Amino acid sequence: MQKKFEVAYFIAKNELRTAYENILLLEKHHGVDLGDTYINRVQCGIFIDCHGEYLSEKLKQDLKTAKFYSVLTDGSTDSSITEKEVVYVLYFNPTDCENNEIEPN
């Protein structure tokens, strides 16, 4: 199951929405045991939604404890009149560092 989640994440990150079944077939061809369940595009979408929910919740928790953060958004429309949006979030949380002291220059 973990391998299928990883393939779904790859599909989402690289915007290869229709490639899930073909990538799984390739993995099976390489000898990877994937079983016979959760091998369709619908399940891929469910896996992608799970990834999104997890990453969104993790980001929320990180931002709640972060001392500083900034947000940058941008959008554009491509040649097929599809709007693309991106949101960058940069944050600093000193509790994630080994040394919590910030040294002046």
OpenMM code with the backbone's topology and positions (N, CA, C; nanometers):
from openmm import Vec3, app, unit

residues = "MET GLN LYS LYS PHE GLU VAL ALA TYR PHE ILE ALA LYS ASN GLU LEU ARG THR ALA TYR GLU ASN ILE LEU LEU LEU GLU LYS HIS HIS GLY VAL ASP LEU GLY ASP THR TYR ILE ASN ARG VAL GLN CYS GLY ILE PHE ILE ASP CYS HIS GLY GLU TYR LEU SER GLU LYS LEU LYS GLN ASP LEU LYS THR ALA LYS PHE TYR SER VAL LEU THR ASP GLY SER THR ASP SER SER ILE THR GLU LYS GLU VAL VAL TYR VAL LEU TYR PHE ASN PRO THR ASP CYS GLU ASN ASN GLU ILE GLU PRO ASN".split()
positions = [
    Vec3(0.0825, -0.1187, 0.0000),
    Vec3(0.0000, 0.0000, 0.0000),
    Vec3(0.0873, 0.1256, 0.0000),
    Vec3(0.1989, 0.1239, 0.0738),
    Vec3(0.2853, 0.2416, 0.0810),
    Vec3(0.3373, 0.2792, -0.0575),
    Vec3(0.3705, 0.1798, -0.1383),
    Vec3(0.4222, 0.2080, -0.2727),
    Vec3(0.3164, 0.2782, -0.3568),
    Vec3(0.1907, 0.2390, -0.3398),
    Vec3(0.0831, 0.3032, -0.4158),
    Vec3(0.0643, 0.4480, -0.3711),
    Vec3(0.0782, 0.4750, -0.2418),
    Vec3(0.0723, 0.6132, -0.1931),
    Vec3(0.1870, 0.6954, -0.2525),
    Vec3(0.3057, 0.6360, -0.2592),
    Vec3(0.4207, 0.7068, -0.3147),
    Vec3(0.4007, 0.7361, -0.4630),
    Vec3(0.3436, 0.6402, -0.5366),
    Vec3(0.3143, 0.6638, -0.6784),
    Vec3(0.2107, 0.7745, -0.6920),
    Vec3(0.1082, 0.7730, -0.6072),
    Vec3(0.0055, 0.8771, -0.6128),
    Vec3(0.0645, 1.0142, -0.5839),
    Vec3(0.1560, 1.0217, -0.4877),
    Vec3(0.2219, 1.1492, -0.4569),
    Vec3(0.3019, 1.1968, -0.5784),
    Vec3(0.3740, 1.1056, -0.6425),
    Vec3(0.4511, 1.1385, -0.7632),
    Vec3(0.3585, 1.1901, -0.8726),
    Vec3(0.2436, 1.1240, -0.8894),
    Vec3(0.1454, 1.1647, -0.9904),
    Vec3(0.0982, 1.3075, -0.9640),
    Vec3(0.0637, 1.3368, -0.8385),
    Vec3(0.0133, 1.4699, -0.8041),
    Vec3(0.1207, 1.5761, -0.8223),
    Vec3(0.2406, 1.5468, -0.7740),
    Vec3(0.3484, 1.6459, -0.7792),
    Vec3(0.3875, 1.6792, -0.9230),
    Vec3(0.3805, 1.5800, -1.0114),
    Vec3(0.4214, 1.6007, -1.1505),
    Vec3(0.3035, 1.6206, -1.2456),
    Vec3(0.1833, 1.6346, -1.1886),
    Vec3(0.0614, 1.6595, -1.2663),
    Vec3(0.0432, 1.5565, -1.3779),
    Vec3(0.0559, 1.4296, -1.3441),
    Vec3(0.0406, 1.3197, -1.4394),
    Vec3(-0.0890, 1.2441, -1.4096),
    Vec3(-0.1996, 1.3139, -1.4078),
    Vec3(-0.3259, 1.2601, -1.3590),
    Vec3(-0.3672, 1.1261, -1.4205),
    Vec3(-0.3330, 1.1012, -1.5449),
    Vec3(-0.3798, 0.9794, -1.6111),
    Vec3(-0.2760, 0.8681, -1.6115),
    Vec3(-0.1643, 0.8849, -1.5456),
    Vec3(-0.0550, 0.7878, -1.5549),
    Vec3(-0.0522, 0.6847, -1.4429),
    Vec3(-0.1396, 0.6946, -1.3447),
    Vec3(-0.1339, 0.6073, -1.2269),
    Vec3(-0.1336, 0.4597, -1.2637),
    Vec3(-0.2338, 0.4150, -1.3427),
    Vec3(-0.2426, 0.2738, -1.3779),
    Vec3(-0.1201, 0.2277, -1.4553),
    Vec3(-0.0725, 0.3112, -1.5473),
    Vec3(0.0444, 0.2732, -1.6275),
    Vec3(0.1712, 0.2639, -1.5433),
    Vec3(0.1869, 0.3531, -1.4485),
    Vec3(0.3039, 0.3459, -1.3610),
    Vec3(0.2975, 0.2211, -1.2738),
    Vec3(0.1783, 0.1880, -1.2239),
    Vec3(0.1652, 0.0655, -1.1454),
    Vec3(0.1951, -0.0585, -1.2295),
    Vec3(0.1505, -0.0584, -1.3555),
    Vec3(0.1832, -0.1710, -1.4446),
    Vec3(0.3338, -0.1823, -1.4649),
    Vec3(0.4002, -0.0704, -1.4813),
    Vec3(0.5456, -0.0697, -1.4959),
    Vec3(0.6126, -0.1237, -1.3697),
    Vec3(0.5636, -0.0807, -1.2544),
    Vec3(0.6182, -0.1304, -1.1278),
    Vec3(0.6004, -0.2825, -1.1170),
    Vec3(0.4825, -0.3322, -1.1538),
    Vec3(0.4594, -0.4773, -1.1524),
    Vec3(0.5550, -0.5474, -1.2481),
    Vec3(0.5762, -0.4876, -1.3655),
    Vec3(0.6694, -0.5435, -1.4640),
    Vec3(0.8108, -0.5536, -1.4051),
    Vec3(0.8461, -0.4600, -1.3192),
    Vec3(0.9779, -0.4622, -1.2545),
    Vec3(0.9831, -0.5555, -1.1342),
    Vec3(0.8733, -0.6264, -1.1087),
    Vec3(0.8729, -0.7243, -1.0020),
    Vec3(0.8236, -0.6740, -0.8676),
    Vec3(0.7697, -0.5537, -0.8637),
    Vec3(0.7183, -0.4985, -0.7383),
    Vec3(0.5821, -0.5612, -0.7098),
    Vec3(0.5657, -0.6167, -0.5918),
    Vec3(0.4385, -0.6768, -0.5526),
    Vec3(0.3450, -0.5685, -0.5019),
    Vec3(0.2437, -0.5352, -0.5815),
    Vec3(0.1494, -0.4298, -0.5462),
    Vec3(0.0111, -0.4836, -0.5128),
    Vec3(-0.0103, -0.6124, -0.5300),
    Vec3(-0.1433, -0.6684, -0.5077),
    Vec3(-0.2363, -0.6301, -0.6211),
    Vec3(-0.3643, -0.6602, -0.6019),
    Vec3(-0.4620, -0.6356, -0.7082),
    Vec3(-0.5693, -0.5347, -0.6686),
    Vec3(-0.5522, -0.4653, -0.5582),
    Vec3(-0.6509, -0.3662, -0.5155),
    Vec3(-0.5904, -0.2264, -0.5219),
    Vec3(-0.6774, -0.1259, -0.5256),
    Vec3(-0.6369, 0.0150, -0.5283),
    Vec3(-0.5467, 0.0469, -0.6476),
    Vec3(-0.5860, -0.0010, -0.7658),
    Vec3(-0.5008, 0.0180, -0.8835),
    Vec3(-0.5706, 0.0993, -0.9924),
    Vec3(-0.6637, 0.1873, -0.9532),
    Vec3(-0.7338, 0.2672, -1.0536),
    Vec3(-0.7208, 0.4160, -1.0219),
    Vec3(-0.7629, 0.4987, -1.1161),
    Vec3(-0.7498, 0.6441, -1.1024),
    Vec3(-0.8321, 0.6996, -0.9871),
    Vec3(-0.9467, 0.6385, -0.9611),
    Vec3(-1.0312, 0.6855, -0.8509),
    Vec3(-0.9557, 0.6708, -0.7194),
    Vec3(-0.8943, 0.5550, -0.6983),
    Vec3(-0.8188, 0.5334, -0.5761),
    Vec3(-0.6979, 0.6263, -0.5701),
    Vec3(-0.6363, 0.6518, -0.6847),
    Vec3(-0.5239, 0.7465, -0.6884),
    Vec3(-0.5697, 0.8822, -0.6366),
    Vec3(-0.6881, 0.9255, -0.6796),
    Vec3(-0.7424, 1.0531, -0.6317),
    Vec3(-0.7640, 1.0535, -0.4820),
    Vec3(-0.8104, 0.9414, -0.4280),
    Vec3(-0.8300, 0.9309, -0.2835),
    Vec3(-0.6957, 0.9392, -0.2113),
    Vec3(-0.5941, 0.8711, -0.2633),
    Vec3(-0.4602, 0.8777, -0.2042),
    Vec3(-0.4069, 1.0209, -0.2072),
    Vec3(-0.4266, 1.0894, -0.3197),
    Vec3(-0.3793, 1.2275, -0.3331),
    Vec3(-0.4505, 1.3173, -0.2324),
    Vec3(-0.5817, 1.2974, -0.2146),
    Vec3(-0.6565, 1.3745, -0.1143),
    Vec3(-0.6009, 1.3502, 0.0258),
    Vec3(-0.5664, 1.2250, 0.0563),
    Vec3(-0.5082, 1.1921, 0.1880),
    Vec3(-0.3755, 1.2644, 0.2077),
    Vec3(-0.2920, 1.2642, 0.1029),
    Vec3(-0.1646, 1.3364, 0.1104),
    Vec3(-0.1896, 1.4843, 0.1363),
    Vec3(-0.2845, 1.5422, 0.0623),
    Vec3(-0.3143, 1.6841, 0.0775),
    Vec3(-0.3631, 1.7188, 0.2168),
    Vec3(-0.4518, 1.6366, 0.2712),
    Vec3(-0.5026, 1.6611, 0.4059),
    Vec3(-0.3902, 1.6524, 0.5092),
    Vec3(-0.3037, 1.5522, 0.4943),
    Vec3(-0.1922, 1.5375, 0.5882),
    Vec3(-0.0981, 1.6579, 0.5815),
    Vec3(-0.0586, 1.6963, 0.4586),
    Vec3(0.0346, 1.8083, 0.4434),
    Vec3(-0.0274, 1.9394, 0.4910),
    Vec3(-0.1564, 1.9580, 0.4654),
    Vec3(-0.2246, 2.0789, 0.5106),
    Vec3(-0.2275, 2.0857, 0.6629),
    Vec3(-0.2602, 1.9749, 0.7263),
    Vec3(-0.2650, 1.9720, 0.8728),
    Vec3(-0.1258, 1.9935, 0.9325),
    Vec3(-0.0251, 1.9326, 0.8722),
    Vec3(0.1126, 1.9509, 0.9209),
    Vec3(0.1554, 2.0970, 0.9088),
    Vec3(0.1225, 2.1600, 0.7966),
    Vec3(0.1564, 2.3008, 0.7783),
    Vec3(0.0844, 2.3877, 0.8818),
    Vec3(-0.0430, 2.3604, 0.9074),
    Vec3(-0.1169, 2.4368, 1.0083),
    Vec3(-0.0496, 2.4262, 1.1447),
    Vec3(-0.0126, 2.3051, 1.1830),
    Vec3(0.0518, 2.2853, 1.3127),
    Vec3(0.1871, 2.3557, 1.3181),
    Vec3(0.2648, 2.3458, 1.2099),
    Vec3(0.3946, 2.4128, 1.2064),
    Vec3(0.3802, 2.5639, 1.2158),
    Vec3(0.2801, 2.6203, 1.1468),
    Vec3(0.2609, 2.7648, 1.1501),
    Vec3(0.2124, 2.8139, 1.2864),
    Vec3(0.1375, 2.7298, 1.3572),
    Vec3(0.0922, 2.7679, 1.4915),
    Vec3(0.2090, 2.7840, 1.5877),
    Vec3(0.3140, 2.7054, 1.5689),
    Vec3(0.4282, 2.7120, 1.6605),
    Vec3(0.5431, 2.7963, 1.6055),
    Vec3(0.5336, 2.8391, 1.4811),
    Vec3(0.6412, 2.9167, 1.4208),
    Vec3(0.6471, 3.0570, 1.4800),
    Vec3(0.7675, 3.1056, 1.5001),
    Vec3(0.7849, 3.2425, 1.5501),
    Vec3(0.7601, 3.3443, 1.4396),
    Vec3(0.8017, 3.3108, 1.3177),
    Vec3(0.7900, 3.4022, 1.2048),
    Vec3(0.7464, 3.3240, 1.0812),
    Vec3(0.6663, 3.3881, 0.9955),
    Vec3(0.6347, 3.3266, 0.8671),
    Vec3(0.5943, 3.4352, 0.7684),
    Vec3(0.6062, 3.4016, 0.6398),
    Vec3(0.5605, 3.4912, 0.5342),
    Vec3(0.4881, 3.4081, 0.4299),
    Vec3(0.3956, 3.4728, 0.3582),
    Vec3(0.3143, 3.4045, 0.2583),
    Vec3(0.3230, 3.4826, 0.1285),
    Vec3(0.3458, 3.4118, 0.0193),
    Vec3(0.3506, 3.4722, -0.1135),
    Vec3(0.2587, 3.3912, -0.2037),
    Vec3(0.1688, 3.4576, -0.2741),
    Vec3(0.0792, 3.3881, -0.3671),
    Vec3(0.0981, 3.4443, -0.5069),
    Vec3(0.0714, 3.3608, -0.6047),
    Vec3(0.0813, 3.4036, -0.7436),
    Vec3(-0.0120, 3.3164, -0.8261),
    Vec3(-0.0566, 3.3669, -0.9375),
    Vec3(-0.1442, 3.2912, -1.0249),
    Vec3(-0.1229, 3.3298, -1.1691),
    Vec3(-0.1568, 3.2389, -1.2579),
    Vec3(-0.1472, 3.2668, -1.4013),
    Vec3(-0.2445, 3.1757, -1.4745),
    Vec3(-0.2689, 3.2066, -1.5992),
    Vec3(-0.3544, 3.1242, -1.6839),
    Vec3(-0.2695, 3.0721, -1.7978),
    Vec3(-0.2749, 2.9400, -1.8210),
    Vec3(-0.1940, 2.8829, -1.9281),
    Vec3(-0.2693, 2.8857, -2.0608),
    Vec3(-0.2108, 2.8272, -2.1639),
    Vec3(-0.2683, 2.8351, -2.2982),
    Vec3(-0.4030, 2.7637, -2.3103),
    Vec3(-0.4326, 2.6705, -2.2227),
    Vec3(-0.5616, 2.6019, -2.2279),
    Vec3(-0.6650, 2.6718, -2.1397),
    Vec3(-0.6354, 2.7949, -2.0996),
    Vec3(-0.7221, 2.8771, -2.0161),
    Vec3(-0.7477, 2.8081, -1.8812),
    Vec3(-0.6467, 2.7404, -1.8325),
    Vec3(-0.6535, 2.6786, -1.7003),
    Vec3(-0.5768, 2.7665, -1.6043),
    Vec3(-0.6425, 2.8079, -1.4986),
    Vec3(-0.5776, 2.8951, -1.4016),
    Vec3(-0.4946, 2.8123, -1.3054),
    Vec3(-0.3728, 2.8549, -1.2833),
    Vec3(-0.2819, 2.7888, -1.1900),
    Vec3(-0.2538, 2.8851, -1.0760),
    Vec3(-0.2587, 2.8352, -0.9554),
    Vec3(-0.2302, 2.9153, -0.8371),
    Vec3(-0.1193, 2.8474, -0.7585),
    Vec3(-0.0337, 2.9280, -0.6995),
    Vec3(0.0702, 2.8744, -0.6136),
    Vec3(0.0759, 2.9597, -0.4872),
    Vec3(0.0977, 2.8933, -0.3756),
    Vec3(0.1113, 2.9616, -0.2474),
    Vec3(0.2409, 2.9147, -0.1844),
    Vec3(0.3323, 3.0073, -0.1609),
    Vec3(0.4572, 2.9771, -0.0935),
    Vec3(0.4452, 3.0219, 0.0514),
    Vec3(0.4861, 2.9360, 0.1418),
    Vec3(0.4875, 2.9710, 0.2835),
    Vec3(0.6278, 2.9427, 0.3347),
    Vec3(0.6906, 3.0447, 0.3848),
    Vec3(0.8236, 3.0323, 0.4437),
    Vec3(0.8098, 3.0613, 0.5918),
    Vec3(0.8589, 2.9677, 0.6740),
    Vec3(0.8461, 2.9901, 0.8171),
    Vec3(0.9714, 2.9450, 0.8894),
    Vec3(0.9892, 3.0026, 1.0062),
    Vec3(1.1046, 2.9709, 1.0894),
    Vec3(1.0551, 2.9320, 1.2269),
    Vec3(1.0981, 2.8178, 1.2714),
    Vec3(1.0622, 2.7715, 1.4038),
    Vec3(1.1902, 2.7291, 1.4743),
    Vec3(1.2406, 2.8103, 1.5665),
    Vec3(1.3684, 2.7795, 1.6307),
    Vec3(1.3658, 2.6516, 1.7139),
    Vec3(1.2470, 2.6031, 1.7520),
    Vec3(1.2436, 2.4778, 1.8289),
    Vec3(1.2831, 2.3583, 1.7434),
    Vec3(1.2809, 2.3728, 1.6112),
    Vec3(1.3241, 2.2655, 1.5221),
    Vec3(1.4757, 2.2612, 1.5059),
    Vec3(1.5452, 2.3634, 1.5542),
    Vec3(1.6908, 2.3711, 1.5418),
    Vec3(1.7568, 2.3043, 1.6618),
    Vec3(1.8772, 2.2518, 1.6405),
    Vec3(1.9513, 2.1935, 1.7523),
    Vec3(1.9892, 2.3010, 1.8531),
    Vec3(2.0361, 2.4139, 1.8041),
    Vec3(2.0775, 2.5244, 1.8892),
    Vec3(1.9721, 2.6335, 1.8753),
    Vec3(1.8991, 2.6617, 1.9818),
    Vec3(1.7902, 2.7577, 1.9770),
    Vec3(1.8360, 2.9032, 1.9775),
    Vec3(1.9632, 2.9272, 1.9927),
    Vec3(2.0127, 3.0635, 1.9953),
    Vec3(2.0528, 3.1069, 1.8544),
    Vec3(2.0140, 3.2256, 1.8188),
    Vec3(2.0516, 3.2816, 1.6893),
    Vec3(2.1698, 3.3738, 1.7120),
    Vec3(2.2757, 3.3459, 1.6419),
    Vec3(2.3990, 3.4245, 1.6588),
    Vec3(2.3923, 3.5499, 1.5712),
    Vec3(2.4249, 3.6682, 1.6262),
    Vec3(2.4319, 3.7904, 1.5439),
    Vec3(2.5528, 3.7823, 1.4525),
    Vec3(2.5461, 3.8525, 1.3401),
    Vec3(2.6580, 3.8527, 1.2446),
    Vec3(2.7771, 3.9234, 1.2995),
] * unit.nanometer
topology = app.Topology()
chain = topology.addChain("A")
for resn in residues:
    res = topology.addResidue(resn, chain)
    for name in ("N", "CA", "C"):
        topology.addAtom(name, app.Element.getBySymbol(name[0]), res)
